Amino acid sequence: MAQTDLHMHSSASLDEEISPRGLAERCRQNGMTLAALTDHNSVEGVAEFMWRGAQLGVRTIPGIELDCMEHGHNLHILGYGLDIADQTLKQALHEIRALQTQAGVRLMDAVEALGIRFEREQVLEQAKGGIVSAEGIAASALQLAENQQHPLLRPLLPGGELSDRPLVNFYWSVCAPGKPAYQPVDFPSAGQVIDWIHAAGGIAVLAHPGASLKNGTDVDAVLTLPLDGVEVFTRYHNAAQTAFYLEKTQQKGLLVTGGSDFHGRIKPDLEVGDIDFSGMESKAREMLLAALD
C-alpha cells in the first residue's frame, strides 16, 4: 500500500457515492500522507476534501479529471494544484456538464432501444446535476427480473464473466465507444483542456494512458501536447505497459505520477492507496510537489 494517491473520486463525480469528507477520512485510515481529489469534470468537492484532510494531517492537493478528445480517443487529463475558483475553468465545466446532460437523455433512449428495461424516473432522480451515467442506468436495469435473460446483461449478473464490476462493465460492454448504445459527447480537445488547467495555475497530467490508448496507439502524437506529466503507476497498466510509459515519460522529461482511480462501489477492486510505484514513490511525489511550488 502506497502513502501517495493522486487519483481518487468522491460523490462530486457522477459515478461515486462517498463524500469528499468521507474520502479524506478513508485516506487517513489507509495511511495516505499525500492525496489529490480528482473528480470527473468537477471541483465541487475539493474544498471539503482539503478541509477534512487538513484536520486529519493528510496533505491534500486540489485536482480534477477532465474528459477530452484527441486523435479520435476519449482521453482523461488530470489537473493538479489549480485554482478551483478560476472563472474560465468554472465556465468550461458548466459547458461540459450541459453536453453531458444532453448525451444522458440520448443514452437512455439508446439503451431502451436495445430492449433493456430500467426505471427512467428513478435514474433521473438519482442523476447528479441532472447528468445520467451508464452506471446509473445499470444499477436500475440489473435489479429488474425482466432483464435477467437479456444477452447483454447476463454476463453482468452474479456468476457472469463481467460480474466483478457489473456497473462499470455495463458501460464498457454496452455504452462505450464502439458498443451498441454509445452516444458521443463533443468534449473539448486535449489541447484546450490543458490550456484551461495551465490558465488556472495547475499542471496537466495524462491519466492512465494504457486504458485510453490501446496498445500504445498514437502515444507519441499525444505526448507532443503541452503536458506536464503522465500517470504511469496505475492498476490499469500491467508490468510491460508501466515500463513502456515510464520510458516514454522520462524521455520527454515529464513528471511521473500514480493513482488508484478509486471509485467505490462501481470499481470495488480499487482501493485508496492501492498503487505499486515500483520503488519510485518518493521521487514521484518530490517531483510533483516541487512542480507545484
Order of alpha helices (4+ residues) and beta strands (2+ residues): beta-alpha-beta-alpha-beta-beta-alpha-alpha-alpha-alpha-alpha-beta-alpha-alpha-beta-alpha-beta-alpha
